[in-house]
Amino acid sequence: MKRRLLSPVIFVPLLVVAAIGGVMLVTSALAEDSTPNTAALYAPPTEGTSSQTATGAPSTGAPVEGAPVDPVLLASPTRMRIERLGVNAGLVTLGVDTSTGNMAAPDGPEFVGWYDFTARPGSGTGNAVFAGHRDWRDYGPAVFFDLEDLEPGDVIEVELAEGSLVRYTVTATHTYPVEDLNMREILAPTDEETITLITCAGAFESRDYTDRHIVRAVRSEVVPASVAASQQ
């Protein structure tokens, strides 16, 4: 049963070297290992998603002549919507707490954080990592309370500052005990544009949850700002 208590989203050693952490350390560590092998997260896309595989390994297939080129969008992400969960949340930009070396967490229950040392949503490549709280003291269920209910094929939508919408289709979900969480692999860059969502899971013990739940999704559609505005 899900507990409705305060819990930090991520309070685990970052890349196993958090005690001397910082953004430079994060980025250099990621560069050392850009081909993650977590099979549970890097699953092939489900039917209806991009034809590329959702892996961090370099793509070996040649581009198809005449195939459409996905647009590259550079505006900042401002909002996340997950229709299945009833999520319509503002996005805040997060980094690394240099005093602890840990990834910073959103400072409220209603916001989703995007880590600016990961990929930018809409850029056409890379792994954009987001986090949100499961619950919050004196508030109850927070923005990612039901994240474990997402399944492959579900859609996650990210709105950008200039009004475009980038839609991603879930390819894999997995829950890890905190002690088994490999942040190097979870944060690692990908060739295909990917997003990764993180929240707490498991039992609440010693002021923290025992597990973390991870959702992986790949880009499946871009809705231009002009079209998105007409749909609202």
N, C-alpha and C positions, 0 to 999 in steps of 0.2 A: 504494500500500500504506500502511496506517495505521501511523504511528510511535508507539511506546509510550514517550514521553518526557514530562518535565514541561512543561506549557504553561499560561499563564494563560488563563482563559476569555475575558476581554475586556480588552485593554490598548490601547484606541484612544481618540482624542480624543472626549470626550462632547459630542455636539451641536456639535462644532467649536469649542467655547469652554471646553474642560476646564481650561485653565491657570488660569482664575479661577473654577473650578467650585464646586459646593455644591448642596445640595438646593433652595434657593430659586431658583438659576439654572436647574436642571433643570426645575422645575415651571413657571416663567415662560416658558421657551423652548417647552415643550410646548403651553402655552396659546396661543401665537402661531400654531400650525399644527396644528389638530385634524382636518384632512381629508387624510390621507396618500394617495398615489396610486401606491404600489408594487404594480403589478398582480400580480406573481408571488406576493406574500404575501396580498393582499386578494382572494383568489379566491372565487367563489361556493361556498357549502357543498356538499358531495357529498350524494347521496341518503341520507336517514336522519338528517341533521342538522337543526338549526333552520331554519325557513323563511325567516328573515331573511338578508340578504347579509352576509358577513363583511367589511364595509368600515368605515372611520372616518367616512364621510359621514353626516350626519343622516338618520334614517329619515323617509320621506315617506308611508308607508302608514298608514292609520288602523287602530286596533286592532279586531279582530273581536269583535263583541258575543258574550259568553258564552264566549270563549276562555279556557283556563286561564291563570292568572297564575303565572309562575315564582316560587318562594320566594326571598326575600332572606335570605341567611345571613351573619352577621357574625363568626362565630368565626374565629380565626386558622388558616391552613393549617399542617398538621403533617407530612404525608407525601404522596409522589407515587408512583404505581404506573403502569408501562407494561408491560402483560402481554407484548406482542410482543417487547420487548427484555429481559424478565426484570428490569426495574427495580422495586425496592421500597425507596425511599430516604427518609430523614428530611429535612425541610425546615428550613432556617435562614433567618432574616430578615437581609437585607442592605440597604445604602444606598449612599452615595457616599463615597469616600475624599476628605475635604476637603483633604488635603495634596497630592493629585494632580489632583482633579477627575474621576477615573475611577470607573466603577462598581466596587464592591468585588466580589471573587470568593470563593467558598467556600474555607475554609482547609483542606480535606481532600478526598480523592477520592470519598468515599462519600455526600456530601450534595449536595442541590440547593438553590440559594439563590433566595429570593423577594425582589424589590426592593420595599420598603415605600413607595416614592414612586410606584409604579404601582398599578393597581386591586387590590382584595382579592378573591381567588377566592370565588365564591358570592354576590357582592353583586348580581348580575343585570345588570351593565353594566360597561363599561371593559375595559382590556387589562392583565392581570396578567402580568408579565414574570419569567421564571425563567432561571437559568444553572447550568451544571454543567461540571465538567472532563471533557475527553476522555481524559486519562491523567495519571499522576502518578509522579514519580521514585521508584524503588525499590518501586513498587506495581504498575505496569502499567496495563491498561485501567481507566478510572474510570467514574463513573456514566453519563455521556453518550457513552461510546465508540462506541456503535452508533446514535446519534441519526440519522445520515444514512439509516438503513434504514427509518425511518418513512415511510408513504405516506398520501395522503388516504384517509380512512375508518378509520384506526387510532384506537384509544381511549387517552386519557390520563386518569388518575383522580387527583383531589386529595382527600385526607382532611382534614377540619376538626377542630378541637380538641374539639368536642362530639359527634363521631362520624359526622356526615353525610359522604356522599361526593358529590363533584361530578364528573361525567364530561364530557369534552370530546372531540369528534371532529376529527381532523386535516383541515384543508381545503387546506393548501398548505405546501410546503417549498422552500427556496432556499438556495444557497451563494453568498456574496459575497466577493470579494477585500476585505481589510481597508481598502484605500484607497477602495473604493467603498461602504463601509458607511454608510448614512444612519441614524444613531441617532435622529434626530428622527422619522422615519417608523416605525421599529421600535418605539419607545416610545410613540408617539402613542395617545391614548385612542380607544376605539371605542364606538359605541352598543350593539352586541350584546356580551354577555359573551364575552371572548376571552382565551386564554392564548398567550404567545409564549415559546418555549424557544430558548436560545442556547448554542452550544458552538463549539470550535475545529474547523477543517477545513483541508484543503489540505496543502501541504508544510511541513515544519519547517525554518525558516531563521532564523539569527541569534537563537536562543533564543525563537522564537515561531512560531506557525503563520501561514501566508499568508492564510487565509480564515476566515470564520465561517459556521456553518450555522444557519439559522433555521427553526423549525417553528411554524406557526400553527394553532390549533385553536379551535373554538367550542363553547360549552356545549350539551350534548345531553340530559343527564339529571341529576336529583338523587335520591339514595337517602337517605331519612331515617335518622337514627341508629338508631332501633329496628329498621328493616329491615336496615340494614347489619350490625348486631350479630348478627342471626339468620343471616346468610349466612356468617359467619366460622366 
